[in-house]
Amino acid sequence: MKKCFDVCGSYQTKPSEEVKKEIQETVNKAFSKIDKAVKRGVFHKSNGANQKSRLSSAMKQAIEPTTNK
């Protein structure tokens, strides 16, 4: 998860297609690891859902920043 947040931060400072692709890859890997941890009983399913929600909102905010009007 930490790597995903780092990549999202680097995309916000210097956006490019390569970094955008890397964001998607790291999020997919993190989702897979979270799902596996939930399946094995390491995380409760609510905890896994909360972590996936945090990741997806960080990714969305990095790729599509909101404009304040």
N, CA, C, O and CB atoms as a CASP TS submission, in Angstrom:
PFRMAT TS
TARGET T0000
AUTHOR 0000-0000-0000
METHOD Language model
MODEL 1
PARENT N/A
ATOM      1  N   MET     1       0.826  -1.190   0.000  1.00  0.00           N
ATOM      2  CA  MET     1       0.000   0.000   0.000  1.00  0.00           C
ATOM      3  C   MET     1       0.866   1.247   0.000  1.00  0.00           C
ATOM      4  O   MET     1       0.541   2.239  -0.652  1.00  0.00           O
ATOM      5  CB  MET     1      -0.937   0.002   1.200  1.00  0.00           C
ATOM      6  N   LYS     2       1.970   1.191   0.735  1.00  0.00           N
ATOM      7  CA  LYS     2       2.838   2.356   0.806  1.00  0.00           C
ATOM      8  C   LYS     2       3.396   2.687  -0.571  1.00  0.00           C
ATOM      9  O   LYS     2       3.501   3.860  -0.929  1.00  0.00           O
ATOM     10  CB  LYS     2       3.977   2.120   1.801  1.00  0.00           C
ATOM     11  N   LYS     3       3.754   1.665  -1.346  1.00  0.00           N
ATOM     12  CA  LYS     3       4.286   1.904  -2.680  1.00  0.00           C
ATOM     13  C   LYS     3       3.237   2.546  -3.578  1.00  0.00           C
ATOM     14  O   LYS     3       3.560   3.408  -4.394  1.00  0.00           O
ATOM     15  CB  LYS     3       4.783   0.600  -3.298  1.00  0.00           C
ATOM     16  N   CYS     4       1.992   2.131  -3.432  1.00  0.00           N
ATOM     17  CA  CYS     4       0.915   2.721  -4.228  1.00  0.00           C
ATOM     18  C   CYS     4       0.763   4.205  -3.925  1.00  0.00           C
ATOM     19  O   CYS     4       0.621   5.024  -4.833  1.00  0.00           O
ATOM     20  CB  CYS     4      -0.409   1.992  -3.965  1.00  0.00           C
ATOM     21  N   PHE     5       0.796   4.543  -2.634  1.00  0.00           N
ATOM     22  CA  PHE     5       0.681   5.953  -2.259  1.00  0.00           C
ATOM     23  C   PHE     5       1.879   6.758  -2.751  1.00  0.00           C
ATOM     24  O   PHE     5       1.724   7.913  -3.149  1.00  0.00           O
ATOM     25  CB  PHE     5       0.547   6.090  -0.743  1.00  0.00           C
ATOM     26  N   ASP     6       3.073   6.165  -2.728  1.00  0.00           N
ATOM     27  CA  ASP     6       4.265   6.853  -3.238  1.00  0.00           C
ATOM     28  C   ASP     6       4.156   7.115  -4.736  1.00  0.00           C
ATOM     29  O   ASP     6       4.502   8.199  -5.207  1.00  0.00           O
ATOM     30  CB  ASP     6       5.524   6.027  -2.943  1.00  0.00           C
ATOM     31  N   VAL     7       3.678   6.126  -5.483  1.00  0.00           N
ATOM     32  CA  VAL     7       3.529   6.287  -6.927  1.00  0.00           C
ATOM     33  C   VAL     7       2.473   7.337  -7.243  1.00  0.00           C
ATOM     34  O   VAL     7       2.645   8.128  -8.170  1.00  0.00           O
ATOM     35  CB  VAL     7       3.161   4.949  -7.585  1.00  0.00           C
ATOM     36  N   CYS     8       1.390   7.352  -6.487  1.00  0.00           N
ATOM     37  CA  CYS     8       0.351   8.371  -6.694  1.00  0.00           C
ATOM     38  C   CYS     8       0.907   9.768  -6.435  1.00  0.00           C
ATOM     39  O   CYS     8       0.584  10.710  -7.159  1.00  0.00           O
ATOM     40  CB  CYS     8      -0.862   8.104  -5.776  1.00  0.00           C
ATOM     41  N   GLY     9       1.732   9.904  -5.418  1.00  0.00           N
ATOM     42  CA  GLY     9       2.357  11.188  -5.125  1.00  0.00           C
ATOM     43  C   GLY     9       3.312  11.630  -6.209  1.00  0.00           C
ATOM     44  O   GLY     9       3.369  12.813  -6.544  1.00  0.00           O
ATOM     45  N   SER    10       4.066  10.689  -6.765  1.00  0.00           N
ATOM     46  CA  SER    10       4.996  11.041  -7.835  1.00  0.00           C
ATOM     47  C   SER    10       4.251  11.417  -9.106  1.00  0.00           C
ATOM     48  O   SER    10       4.730  12.246  -9.880  1.00  0.00           O
ATOM     49  CB  SER    10       5.953   9.884  -8.113  1.00  0.00           C
ATOM     50  N   TYR    11       3.080  10.815  -9.335  1.00  0.00           N
ATOM     51  CA  TYR    11       2.286  11.177 -10.504  1.00  0.00           C
ATOM     52  C   TYR    11       1.736  12.587 -10.371  1.00  0.00           C
ATOM     53  O   TYR    11       1.640  13.309 -11.363  1.00  0.00           O
ATOM     54  CB  TYR    11       1.145  10.184 -10.703  1.00  0.00           C
ATOM     55  N   GLN    12       1.374  12.988  -9.157  1.00  0.00           N
ATOM     56  CA  GLN    12       0.839  14.328  -8.956  1.00  0.00           C
ATOM     57  C   GLN    12       1.908  15.385  -9.213  1.00  0.00           C
ATOM     58  O   GLN    12       1.602  16.463  -9.722  1.00  0.00           O
ATOM     59  CB  GLN    12       0.282  14.471  -7.538  1.00  0.00           C
ATOM     60  N   THR    13       3.156  15.086  -8.868  1.00  0.00           N
ATOM     61  CA  THR    13       4.214  16.070  -9.091  1.00  0.00           C
ATOM     62  C   THR    13       4.686  16.086 -10.533  1.00  0.00           C
ATOM     63  O   THR    13       4.996  17.147 -11.073  1.00  0.00           O
ATOM     64  CB  THR    13       5.385  15.793  -8.175  1.00  0.00           C
ATOM     65  N   LYS    14       4.745  14.907 -11.169  1.00  0.00           N
ATOM     66  CA  LYS    14       5.217  14.829 -12.549  1.00  0.00           C
ATOM     67  C   LYS    14       4.376  13.812 -13.324  1.00  0.00           C
ATOM     68  O   LYS    14       4.771  12.653 -13.449  1.00  0.00           O
ATOM     69  CB  LYS    14       6.724  14.445 -12.596  1.00  0.00           C
ATOM     70  N   PRO    15       3.220  14.237 -13.846  1.00  0.00           N
ATOM     71  CA  PRO    15       2.340  13.291 -14.546  1.00  0.00           C
ATOM     72  C   PRO    15       2.920  12.831 -15.881  1.00  0.00           C
ATOM     73  O   PRO    15       3.459  13.631 -16.645  1.00  0.00           O
ATOM     74  CB  PRO    15       0.979  13.924 -14.776  1.00  0.00           C
ATOM     75  N   SER    16       2.802  11.546 -16.147  1.00  0.00           N
ATOM     76  CA  SER    16       3.178  10.967 -17.426  1.00  0.00           C
ATOM     77  C   SER    16       2.425   9.655 -17.596  1.00  0.00           C
ATOM     78  O   SER    16       1.887   9.106 -16.635  1.00  0.00           O
ATOM     79  CB  SER    16       4.720  10.748 -17.519  1.00  0.00           C
ATOM     80  N   GLU    17       2.394   9.166 -18.815  1.00  0.00           N
ATOM     81  CA  GLU    17       1.669   7.930 -19.098  1.00  0.00           C
ATOM     82  C   GLU    17       2.337   6.724 -18.447  1.00  0.00           C
ATOM     83  O   GLU    17       1.649   5.795 -18.026  1.00  0.00           O
ATOM     84  CB  GLU    17       1.566   7.715 -20.601  1.00  0.00           C
ATOM     85  N   GLU    18       3.675   6.724 -18.356  1.00  0.00           N
ATOM     86  CA  GLU    18       4.384   5.601 -17.741  1.00  0.00           C
ATOM     87  C   GLU    18       4.025   5.486 -16.256  1.00  0.00           C
ATOM     88  O   GLU    18       3.796   4.389 -15.748  1.00  0.00           O
ATOM     89  CB  GLU    18       5.911   5.767 -17.913  1.00  0.00           C
ATOM     90  N   VAL    19       3.979   6.623 -15.572  1.00  0.00           N
ATOM     91  CA  VAL    19       3.653   6.622 -14.148  1.00  0.00           C
ATOM     92  C   VAL    19       2.190   6.239 -13.948  1.00  0.00           C
ATOM     93  O   VAL    19       1.851   5.551 -12.985  1.00  0.00           O
ATOM     94  CB  VAL    19       3.941   8.004 -13.521  1.00  0.00           C
ATOM     95  N   LYS    20       1.328   6.683 -14.853  1.00  0.00           N
ATOM     96  CA  LYS    20      -0.090   6.330 -14.771  1.00  0.00           C
ATOM     97  C   LYS    20      -0.264   4.817 -14.898  1.00  0.00           C
ATOM     98  O   LYS    20      -1.065   4.213 -14.184  1.00  0.00           O
ATOM     99  CB  LYS    20      -0.901   7.061 -15.869  1.00  0.00           C
ATOM    100  N   LYS    21       0.493   4.215 -15.813  1.00  0.00           N
ATOM    101  CA  LYS    21       0.452   2.761 -15.981  1.00  0.00           C
ATOM    102  C   LYS    21       0.989   2.061 -14.738  1.00  0.00           C
ATOM    103  O   LYS    21       0.461   1.031 -14.321  1.00  0.00           O
ATOM    104  CB  LYS    21       1.260   2.336 -17.219  1.00  0.00           C
ATOM    105  N   GLU    22       2.048   2.629 -14.146  1.00  0.00           N
ATOM    106  CA  GLU    22       2.629   2.046 -12.933  1.00  0.00           C
ATOM    107  C   GLU    22       1.644   2.121 -11.762  1.00  0.00           C
ATOM    108  O   GLU    22       1.583   1.204 -10.943  1.00  0.00           O
ATOM    109  CB  GLU    22       3.941   2.767 -12.567  1.00  0.00           C
ATOM    110  N   ILE    23       0.882   3.203 -11.683  1.00  0.00           N
ATOM    111  CA  ILE    23      -0.144   3.328 -10.640  1.00  0.00           C
ATOM    112  C   ILE    23      -1.130   2.175 -10.756  1.00  0.00           C
ATOM    113  O   ILE    23      -1.449   1.517  -9.765  1.00  0.00           O
ATOM    114  CB  ILE    23      -0.887   4.691 -10.745  1.00  0.00           C
ATOM    115  N   GLN    24      -1.610   1.934 -11.971  1.00  0.00           N
ATOM    116  CA  GLN    24      -2.596   0.881 -12.178  1.00  0.00           C
ATOM    117  C   GLN    24      -2.016  -0.490 -11.819  1.00  0.00           C
ATOM    118  O   GLN    24      -2.704  -1.310 -11.211  1.00  0.00           O
ATOM    119  CB  GLN    24      -3.083   0.887 -13.634  1.00  0.00           C
ATOM    120  N   GLU    25      -0.761  -0.742 -12.188  1.00  0.00           N
ATOM    121  CA  GLU    25      -0.135  -2.027 -11.873  1.00  0.00           C
ATOM    122  C   GLU    25       0.036  -2.225 -10.370  1.00  0.00           C
ATOM    123  O   GLU    25      -0.231  -3.310  -9.853  1.00  0.00           O
ATOM    124  CB  GLU    25       1.217  -2.134 -12.562  1.00  0.00           C
ATOM    125  N   THR    26       0.479  -1.186  -9.668  1.00  0.00           N
ATOM    126  CA  THR    26       0.692  -1.331  -8.233  1.00  0.00           C
ATOM    127  C   THR    26      -0.633  -1.489  -7.491  1.00  0.00           C
ATOM    128  O   THR    26      -0.710  -2.230  -6.511  1.00  0.00           O
ATOM    129  CB  THR    26       1.458  -0.128  -7.688  1.00  0.00           C
ATOM    130  N   VAL    27      -1.664  -0.806  -7.949  1.00  0.00           N
ATOM    131  CA  VAL    27      -2.973  -0.942  -7.309  1.00  0.00           C
ATOM    132  C   VAL    27      -3.519  -2.351  -7.537  1.00  0.00           C
ATOM    133  O   VAL    27      -4.095  -2.946  -6.626  1.00  0.00           O
ATOM    134  CB  VAL    27      -3.965   0.118  -7.855  1.00  0.00           C
ATOM    135  N   ASN    28      -3.345  -2.879  -8.729  1.00  0.00           N
ATOM    136  CA  ASN    28      -3.817  -4.241  -9.004  1.00  0.00           C
ATOM    137  C   ASN    28      -3.086  -5.252  -8.125  1.00  0.00           C
ATOM    138  O   ASN    28      -3.703  -6.175  -7.595  1.00  0.00           O
ATOM    139  CB  ASN    28      -3.621  -4.593 -10.493  1.00  0.00           C
ATOM    140  N   LYS    29      -1.776  -5.081  -7.969  1.00  0.00           N
ATOM    141  CA  LYS    29      -1.008  -5.985  -7.112  1.00  0.00           C
ATOM    142  C   LYS    29      -1.451  -5.866  -5.655  1.00  0.00           C
ATOM    143  O   LYS    29      -1.575  -6.868  -4.952  1.00  0.00           O
ATOM    144  CB  LYS    29       0.494  -5.690  -7.233  1.00  0.00           C
ATOM    145  N   ALA    30      -1.686  -4.642  -5.212  1.00  0.00           N
ATOM    146  CA  ALA    30      -2.111  -4.430  -3.827  1.00  0.00           C
ATOM    147  C   ALA    30      -3.489  -5.038  -3.590  1.00  0.00           C
ATOM    148  O   ALA    30      -3.719  -5.661  -2.554  1.00  0.00           O
ATOM    149  CB  ALA    30      -2.129  -2.926  -3.489  1.00  0.00           C
ATOM    150  N   PHE    31      -4.411  -4.865  -4.542  1.00  0.00           N
ATOM    151  CA  PHE    31      -5.743  -5.460  -4.407  1.00  0.00           C
ATOM    152  C   PHE    31      -5.633  -6.975  -4.305  1.00  0.00           C
ATOM    153  O   PHE    31      -6.329  -7.601  -3.506  1.00  0.00           O
ATOM    154  CB  PHE    31      -6.642  -5.067  -5.598  1.00  0.00           C
ATOM    155  N   SER    32      -4.769  -7.555  -5.107  1.00  0.00           N
ATOM    156  CA  SER    32      -4.582  -8.999  -5.077  1.00  0.00           C
ATOM    157  C   SER    32      -4.064  -9.459  -3.719  1.00  0.00           C
ATOM    158  O   SER    32      -4.547 -10.448  -3.168  1.00  0.00           O
ATOM    159  CB  SER    32      -3.621  -9.432  -6.181  1.00  0.00           C
ATOM    160  N   LYS    33      -3.086  -8.744  -3.186  1.00  0.00           N
ATOM    161  CA  LYS    33      -2.522  -9.115  -1.892  1.00  0.00           C
ATOM    162  C   LYS    33      -3.533  -8.926  -0.767  1.00  0.00           C
ATOM    163  O   LYS    33      -3.586  -9.734   0.160  1.00  0.00           O
ATOM    164  CB  LYS    33      -1.268  -8.297  -1.608  1.00  0.00           C
ATOM    165  N   ILE    34      -4.332  -7.869  -0.840  1.00  0.00           N
ATOM    166  CA  ILE    34      -5.360  -7.635   0.173  1.00  0.00           C
ATOM    167  C   ILE    34      -6.404  -8.748   0.117  1.00  0.00           C
ATOM    168  O   ILE    34      -6.811  -9.277   1.151  1.00  0.00           O
ATOM    169  CB  ILE    34      -6.031  -6.249  -0.031  1.00  0.00           C
ATOM    170  N   ASP    35      -6.833  -9.102  -1.095  1.00  0.00           N
ATOM    171  CA  ASP    35      -7.820 -10.171  -1.242  1.00  0.00           C
ATOM    172  C   ASP    35      -7.283 -11.497  -0.713  1.00  0.00           C
ATOM    173  O   ASP    35      -8.012 -12.257  -0.075  1.00  0.00           O
ATOM    174  CB  ASP    35      -8.227 -10.319  -2.709  1.00  0.00           C
ATOM    175  N   LYS    36      -6.017 -11.770  -0.976  1.00  0.00           N
ATOM    176  CA  LYS    36      -5.415 -13.009  -0.494  1.00  0.00           C
ATOM    177  C   LYS    36      -5.344 -13.012   1.031  1.00  0.00           C
ATOM    178  O   LYS    36      -5.588 -14.040   1.661  1.00  0.00           O
ATOM    179  CB  LYS    36      -4.012 -13.195  -1.095  1.00  0.00           C
ATOM    180  N   ALA    37      -5.010 -11.863   1.627  1.00  0.00           N
ATOM    181  CA  ALA    37      -4.937 -11.777   3.086  1.00  0.00           C
ATOM    182  C   ALA    37      -6.315 -11.969   3.716  1.00  0.00           C
ATOM    183  O   ALA    37      -6.431 -12.595   4.770  1.00  0.00           O
ATOM    184  CB  ALA    37      -4.345 -10.425   3.513  1.00  0.00           C
ATOM    185  N   VAL    38      -7.346 -11.442   3.085  1.00  0.00           N
ATOM    186  CA  VAL    38      -8.711 -11.623   3.590  1.00  0.00           C
ATOM    187  C   VAL    38      -9.107 -13.096   3.483  1.00  0.00           C
ATOM    188  O   VAL    38      -9.707 -13.658   4.400  1.00  0.00           O
ATOM    189  CB  VAL    38      -9.716 -10.728   2.806  1.00  0.00           C
ATOM    190  N   LYS    39      -8.766 -13.704   2.360  1.00  0.00           N
ATOM    191  CA  LYS    39      -9.120 -15.106   2.154  1.00  0.00           C
ATOM    192  C   LYS    39      -8.445 -16.019   3.179  1.00  0.00           C
ATOM    193  O   LYS    39      -9.043 -16.992   3.636  1.00  0.00           O
ATOM    194  CB  LYS    39      -8.738 -15.538   0.743  1.00  0.00           C
ATOM    195  N   ARG    40      -7.209 -15.706   3.534  1.00  0.00           N
ATOM    196  CA  ARG    40      -6.459 -16.529   4.478  1.00  0.00           C
ATOM    197  C   ARG    40      -6.790 -16.197   5.940  1.00  0.00           C
ATOM    198  O   ARG    40      -6.389 -16.930   6.844  1.00  0.00           O
ATOM    199  CB  ARG    40      -4.970 -16.353   4.237  1.00  0.00           C
ATOM    200  N   GLY    41      -7.511 -15.111   6.173  1.00  0.00           N
ATOM    201  CA  GLY    41      -7.904 -14.762   7.528  1.00  0.00           C
ATOM    202  C   GLY    41      -6.959 -13.803   8.223  1.00  0.00           C
ATOM    203  O   GLY    41      -7.090 -13.577   9.426  1.00  0.00           O
ATOM    204  N   VAL    42      -6.006 -13.230   7.495  1.00  0.00           N
ATOM    205  CA  VAL    42      -5.081 -12.266   8.088  1.00  0.00           C
ATOM    206  C   VAL    42      -5.809 -10.947   8.349  1.00  0.00           C
ATOM    207  O   VAL    42      -5.632 -10.332   9.401  1.00  0.00           O
ATOM    208  CB  VAL    42      -3.853 -12.038   7.165  1.00  0.00           C
ATOM    209  N   PHE    43      -6.624 -10.519   7.389  1.00  0.00           N
ATOM    210  CA  PHE    43      -7.440  -9.319   7.535  1.00  0.00           C
ATOM    211  C   PHE    43      -8.903  -9.734   7.631  1.00  0.00           C
ATOM    212  O   PHE    43      -9.323 -10.735   7.051  1.00  0.00           O
ATOM    213  CB  PHE    43      -7.215  -8.335   6.344  1.00  0.00           C
ATOM    214  N   HIS    44      -9.663  -8.948   8.370  1.00  0.00           N
ATOM    215  CA  HIS    44     -11.112  -9.098   8.360  1.00  0.00           C
ATOM    216  C   HIS    44     -11.600  -8.524   7.033  1.00  0.00           C
ATOM    217  O   HIS    44     -10.953  -7.639   6.472  1.00  0.00           O
ATOM    218  CB  HIS    44     -11.791  -8.375   9.599  1.00  0.00           C
ATOM    219  N   LYS    45     -12.730  -9.012   6.522  1.00  0.00           N
ATOM    220  CA  LYS    45     -13.185  -8.552   5.211  1.00  0.00           C
ATOM    221  C   LYS    45     -13.504  -7.058   5.200  1.00  0.00           C
ATOM    222  O   LYS    45     -13.353  -6.407   4.166  1.00  0.00           O
ATOM    223  CB  LYS    45     -14.410  -9.340   4.783  1.00  0.00           C
ATOM    224  N   SER    46     -13.940  -6.507   6.328  1.00  0.00           N
ATOM    225  CA  SER    46     -14.203  -5.065   6.388  1.00  0.00           C
ATOM    226  C   SER    46     -12.904  -4.269   6.319  1.00  0.00           C
ATOM    227  O   SER    46     -12.841  -3.225   5.670  1.00  0.00           O
ATOM    228  CB  SER    46     -14.969  -4.711   7.672  1.00  0.00           C
ATOM    229  N   ASN    47     -11.875  -4.765   6.986  1.00  0.00           N
ATOM    230  CA  ASN    47     -10.575  -4.106   6.948  1.00  0.00           C
ATOM    231  C   ASN    47     -10.020  -4.124   5.523  1.00  0.00           C
ATOM    232  O   ASN    47      -9.477  -3.123   5.055  1.00  0.00           O
ATOM    233  CB  ASN    47      -9.589  -4.790   7.923  1.00  0.00           C
ATOM    234  N   GLY    48     -10.153  -5.250   4.840  1.00  0.00           N
ATOM    235  CA  GLY    48      -9.699  -5.336   3.451  1.00  0.00           C
ATOM    236  C   GLY    48     -10.454  -4.377   2.552  1.00  0.00           C
ATOM    237  O   GLY    48      -9.864  -3.732   1.685  1.00  0.00           O
ATOM    238  N   ALA    49     -11.757  -4.283   2.759  1.00  0.00           N
ATOM    239  CA  ALA    49     -12.570  -3.370   1.953  1.00  0.00           C
ATOM    240  C   ALA    49     -12.182  -1.920   2.213  1.00  0.00           C
ATOM    241  O   ALA    49     -12.135  -1.114   1.284  1.00  0.00           O
ATOM    242  CB  ALA    49     -14.062  -3.577   2.250  1.00  0.00           C
ATOM    243  N   ASN    50     -11.903  -1.583   3.473  1.00  0.00           N
ATOM    244  CA  ASN    50     -11.494  -0.215   3.794  1.00  0.00           C
ATOM    245  C   ASN    50     -10.154   0.123   3.147  1.00  0.00           C
ATOM    246  O   ASN    50      -9.979   1.225   2.628  1.00  0.00           O
ATOM    247  CB  ASN    50     -11.406  -0.026   5.314  1.00  0.00           C
ATOM    248  N   GLN    51      -9.217  -0.805   3.171  1.00  0.00           N
ATOM    249  CA  GLN    51      -7.911  -0.552   2.565  1.00  0.00           C
ATOM    250  C   GLN    51      -8.021  -0.415   1.052  1.00  0.00           C
ATOM    251  O   GLN    51      -7.368   0.440   0.454  1.00  0.00           O
ATOM    252  CB  GLN    51      -6.936  -1.673   2.918  1.00  0.00           C
ATOM    253  N   LYS    52      -8.844  -1.252   0.435  1.00  0.00           N
ATOM    254  CA  LYS    52      -9.036  -1.137  -1.012  1.00  0.00           C
ATOM    255  C   LYS    52      -9.712   0.182  -1.367  1.00  0.00           C
ATOM    256  O   LYS    52      -9.410   0.780  -2.400  1.00  0.00           O
ATOM    257  CB  LYS    52      -9.870  -2.315  -1.540  1.00  0.00           C
ATOM    258  N   SER    53     -10.617   0.631  -0.517  1.00  0.00           N
ATOM    259  CA  SER    53     -11.287   1.908  -0.745  1.00  0.00           C
ATOM    260  C   SER    53     -10.294   3.064  -0.653  1.00  0.00           C
ATOM    261  O   SER    53     -10.329   3.982  -1.472  1.00  0.00           O
ATOM    262  CB  SER    53     -12.426   2.105   0.265  1.00  0.00           C
ATOM    263  N   ARG    54      -9.409   3.018   0.345  1.00  0.00           N
ATOM    264  CA  ARG    54      -8.385   4.057   0.485  1.00  0.00           C
ATOM    265  C   ARG    54      -7.488   4.111  -0.740  1.00  0.00           C
ATOM    266  O   ARG    54      -7.163   5.193  -1.229  1.00  0.00           O
ATOM    267  CB  ARG    54      -7.542   3.815   1.737  1.00  0.00           C
ATOM    268  N   LEU    55      -7.086   2.941  -1.239  1.00  0.00           N
ATOM    269  CA  LEU    55      -6.219   2.896  -2.413  1.00  0.00           C
ATOM    270  C   LEU    55      -6.913   3.443  -3.650  1.00  0.00           C
ATOM    271  O   LEU    55      -6.336   4.234  -4.396  1.00  0.00           O
ATOM    272  CB  LEU    55      -5.758   1.474  -2.669  1.00  0.00           C
ATOM    273  N   SER    56      -8.145   3.021  -3.863  1.00  0.00           N
ATOM    274  CA  SER    56      -8.840   3.471  -5.068  1.00  0.00           C
ATOM    275  C   SER    56      -9.142   4.966  -5.023  1.00  0.00           C
ATOM    276  O   SER    56      -9.105   5.632  -6.057  1.00  0.00           O
ATOM    277  CB  SER    56     -10.132   2.688  -5.250  1.00  0.00           C
ATOM    278  N   SER    57      -9.441   5.499  -3.841  1.00  0.00           N
ATOM    279  CA  SER    57      -9.689   6.941  -3.762  1.00  0.00           C
ATOM    280  C   SER    57      -8.397   7.727  -3.961  1.00  0.00           C
ATOM    281  O   SER    57      -8.422   8.799  -4.566  1.00  0.00           O
ATOM    282  CB  SER    57     -10.325   7.305  -2.411  1.00  0.00           C
ATOM    283  N   ALA    58      -7.274   7.221  -3.468  1.00  0.00           N
ATOM    284  CA  ALA    58      -5.988   7.888  -3.688  1.00  0.00           C
ATOM    285  C   ALA    58      -5.621   7.854  -5.160  1.00  0.00           C
ATOM    286  O   ALA    58      -5.107   8.835  -5.698  1.00  0.00           O
ATOM    287  CB  ALA    58      -4.880   7.228  -2.849  1.00  0.00           C
ATOM    288  N   MET    59      -5.882   6.725  -5.815  1.00  0.00           N
ATOM    289  CA  MET    59      -5.586   6.610  -7.235  1.00  0.00           C
ATOM    290  C   MET    59      -6.461   7.572  -8.036  1.00  0.00           C
ATOM    291  O   MET    59      -5.976   8.264  -8.932  1.00  0.00           O
ATOM    292  CB  MET    59      -5.795   5.162  -7.716  1.00  0.00           C
ATOM    293  N   LYS    60      -7.738   7.611  -7.711  1.00  0.00           N
ATOM    294  CA  LYS    60      -8.658   8.489  -8.426  1.00  0.00           C
ATOM    295  C   LYS    60      -8.284   9.954  -8.225  1.00  0.00           C
ATOM    296  O   LYS    60      -8.335  10.749  -9.163  1.00  0.00           O
ATOM    297  CB  LYS    60     -10.097   8.244  -7.963  1.00  0.00           C
ATOM    298  N   GLN    61      -7.909  10.303  -7.006  1.00  0.00           N
ATOM    299  CA  GLN    61      -7.541  11.689  -6.717  1.00  0.00           C
ATOM    300  C   GLN    61      -6.242  12.074  -7.424  1.00  0.00           C
ATOM    301  O   GLN    61      -6.076  13.227  -7.822  1.00  0.00           O
ATOM    302  CB  GLN    61      -7.399  11.897  -5.205  1.00  0.00           C
ATOM    303  N   ALA    62      -5.327  11.130  -7.583  1.00  0.00           N
ATOM    304  CA  ALA    62      -4.065  11.426  -8.269  1.00  0.00           C
ATOM    305  C   ALA    62      -4.290  11.594  -9.759  1.00  0.00           C
ATOM    306  O   ALA    62      -3.724  12.496 -10.377  1.00  0.00           O
ATOM    307  CB  ALA    62      -3.037  10.317  -8.015  1.00  0.00           C
ATOM    308  N   ILE    63      -5.118  10.730 -10.343  1.00  0.00           N
ATOM    309  CA  ILE    63      -5.323  10.760 -11.790  1.00  0.00           C
ATOM    310  C   ILE    63      -6.285  11.868 -12.197  1.00  0.00           C
ATOM    311  O   ILE    63      -6.048  12.570 -13.180  1.00  0.00           O
ATOM    312  CB  ILE    63      -5.846   9.417 -12.275  1.00  0.00           C
ATOM    313  N   GLU    64      -7.363  12.025 -11.446  1.00  0.00           N
ATOM    314  CA  GLU    64      -8.381  13.023 -11.770  1.00  0.00           C
ATOM    315  C   GLU    64      -8.548  13.982 -10.597  1.00  0.00           C
ATOM    316  O   GLU    64      -9.506  13.851  -9.835  1.00  0.00           O
ATOM    317  CB  GLU    64      -9.732  12.344 -12.116  1.00  0.00           C
ATOM    318  N   PRO    65      -7.650  14.934 -10.435  1.00  0.00           N
ATOM    319  CA  PRO    65      -7.779  15.851  -9.294  1.00  0.00           C
ATOM    320  C   PRO    65      -9.044  16.695  -9.402  1.00  0.00           C
ATOM    321  O   PRO    65      -9.440  17.117 -10.488  1.00  0.00           O
ATOM    322  CB  PRO    65      -6.548  16.764  -9.200  1.00  0.00           C
ATOM    323  N   THR    66      -9.659  16.928  -8.260  1.00  0.00           N
ATOM    324  CA  THR    66     -10.891  17.715  -8.248  1.00  0.00           C
ATOM    325  C   THR    66     -10.543  19.187  -8.391  1.00  0.00           C
ATOM    326  O   THR    66      -9.525  19.661  -7.885  1.00  0.00           O
ATOM    327  CB  THR    66     -11.705  17.466  -6.948  1.00  0.00           C
ATOM    328  N   THR    67     -11.407  19.887  -9.086  1.00  0.00           N
ATOM    329  CA  THR    67     -11.218  21.320  -9.260  1.00  0.00           C
ATOM    330  C   THR    67     -12.160  22.036  -8.321  1.00  0.00           C
ATOM    331  O   THR    67     -13.352  21.731  -8.283  1.00  0.00           O
ATOM    332  CB  THR    67     -11.459  21.754 -10.732  1.00  0.00           C
ATOM    333  N   ASN    68     -11.646  22.975  -7.570  1.00  0.00           N
ATOM    334  CA  ASN    68     -12.461  23.755  -6.639  1.00  0.00           C
ATOM    335  C   ASN    68     -12.979  24.989  -7.343  1.00  0.00           C
ATOM    336  O   ASN    68     -12.199  25.841  -7.770  1.00  0.00           O
ATOM    337  CB  ASN    68     -11.654  24.146  -5.380  1.00  0.00           C
ATOM    338  N   LYS    69     -14.289  25.090  -7.467  1.00  0.00           N
ATOM    339  CA  LYS    69     -14.890  26.257  -8.144  1.00  0.00           C
ATOM    340  C   LYS    69     -15.676  27.059  -7.161  1.00  0.00           C
ATOM    341  O   LYS    69     -16.261  28.080  -7.524  1.00  0.00           O
ATOM    342  CB  LYS    69     -15.792  25.831  -9.314  1.00  0.00           C
TER
END
